[in-house]
Amino acid sequence: MDKDISLNDICSPAEFVEAYPNLFEGEGKPTMDTLLRGRHVNGLADAGAIIEPVQRRPLIVPPKFLQWLLNRKKAA
């Protein structure tokens, strides 16, 4: 875990979607479920944007998610 990330920087997928609905609403935009299912392929897991605690319910690290999103936009 990144030393600059605190517990305040971690949220559930539902909380993240509620806070940033513009990322997930609309035609052609991915759903959080789709992103979570593909996290080992799409790079979210490697970017540290998704963490899996003991009970295997994934959590989102919003600052890392933003880094991942910005890097994907640059690569596109």
Secondary structure as UniProt FT lines:
FT   TURN            3..4
FT   HELIX           7..9
FT   HELIX           13..19
FT   HELIX           21..23
FT   TURN            27..28
FT   HELIX           32..37
FT   HELIX           39..42
FT   TURN            44..48
FT   STRAND          50..51
FT   TURN            54..55
FT   STRAND          59..60
FT   HELIX           62..75
//
